[in-house]
Amino acid sequence: MIPSETLAYPVSRTSTYLFPASTGFYFAARLTLSYLFFQAEPRTGAIAGLALNLAFFIGSLFYVFGGRAHTVPITTPFRWALCFLTVSLVSLSWSVTVSIPIAAGYWSGIAADVAIVWMILRYQPLNDAGESLMKGYVWGACFIAIVTWFSPTMQDLRPGDDEYFSPNAIGFICVLGVYFSQYLNRAARGWRFTPVFLSITLMRTLSKSTILAFCIAQAYLLLRDRTVSAATRRTAIMGTIVVFALFWPLISSYYVVYTNAGNQAETLTGRVGIWGFVLLRALESPWIGHGFHGFRNVIPAFGDFEAWHAHNELIQQFYTYGVLGLVMFVGIYASFYRHVRQASSQVRTLFHSLLLFILIRGLADTDRFELSLPMWAILLISTLVYAPALENEVTA
């Protein structure tokens, strides 16, 4: 769905900060690292990714020597995110992963992302730094989109590579870039067209669950956001119809491949089979799960299809952390919903739409290591939502 471009949000008009913007760009663009440079040596690509994470983390530490610390609110969603990070770290003690050091390396990457964003928000003007990070992420998402359009087509007509440059991952980055663009758009008209470009790229990925979730979430945003005019709604609806019409021949061809030549594990029936199998294995350790990075070492391949995760966020958390995972899943998203309700009506509607997208997409897709909504994004969004109240306290 073509998103609306006239959302009103309290975004500052100051210049972009280089390090936060570079960090945001890296968070999005790193998906291309192994695909562009390390397909022949995927292990080297993983090491390079961790090294880049470490470099950005070290870069953020230099703020300590040259910046003045600001108060960063410890929001309830962020507390839950810290709880998730703690449980995932402790779970390494019982994880069924083949290599604890490798699992610890992946965990350190997630933790480093959160630490980097924390340092940026603490030692830079909070709103400006957060918005700069969003801008960088949008630029990175546009870079991902450009690479997608020039990438070879796979057998099932989707762009990218299932191993190194997944269409589902591309689609998610495009969607998050759209939401960040919509947040930034009101104060800087330069963000009017990036949501359109990223939305069209999302359609090209043919990522079914992501496209469906995005359409539903954007429809909710159009209907609930009172700042969107009737003319804008009509334009968005007509644009969506045009895009679907242009992509219809490709969608039809993909449907033929999907139903006749595709792997059965990738169909809805196959997904249900994966969910059932993973649930049975999850019940072997229902209280604490199989631990961080333990999925691929226990779940076998389904024919030619090797699942990276359970293809359902709730089942994935139950398998990985047991009942603890279910509690954290509910705690993080429920607290995020309640926290965003405190924001202005425009911001509230936008991020409720994002949460709706995350929950719907999570029915059929998720992340290997954390929740679908990254921990660093939970910190960033919840802090920006709280920032106006913090400024009022300072001025009072």
Secondary structure, 3 states (H helix, E strand, C coil): CCCCCCCCCCCCCCCCCHHHHHHHHHHHHHHHHHHHHCCCCHHHHHHHHHHHHHHHHHHHHCHHHHCCCCCCCCCHHHHHHHHHHHHHHHHHHCCCCCCHHHHHHHHHHHHHHHHHHHHHHHHCCHHHHHHHHHHHHHHHHHHHHHHHHHCCECCCCCECECCCECHHHHHHHHHHHHHHHHHHCCCCHHHCCHHHHHHHHHHHHCCHHHHHHHHHHHHHHHHHCCCCCHHHHHHHHHHHHHHHHHHHHHHHHHHHHHHHCCCHHHCHHHHHHHHHHHHHHHCCCCCCCCCCCCCCCCCCCECCECCCCCCCHHHHHHHHHCHHHHHHHHHHHHHHHHHHCCCCHHHHHHHHHHHHHHHHHCCCCCCCCCCCCCHHHHHHHHHHHHHHHHHHHHHC
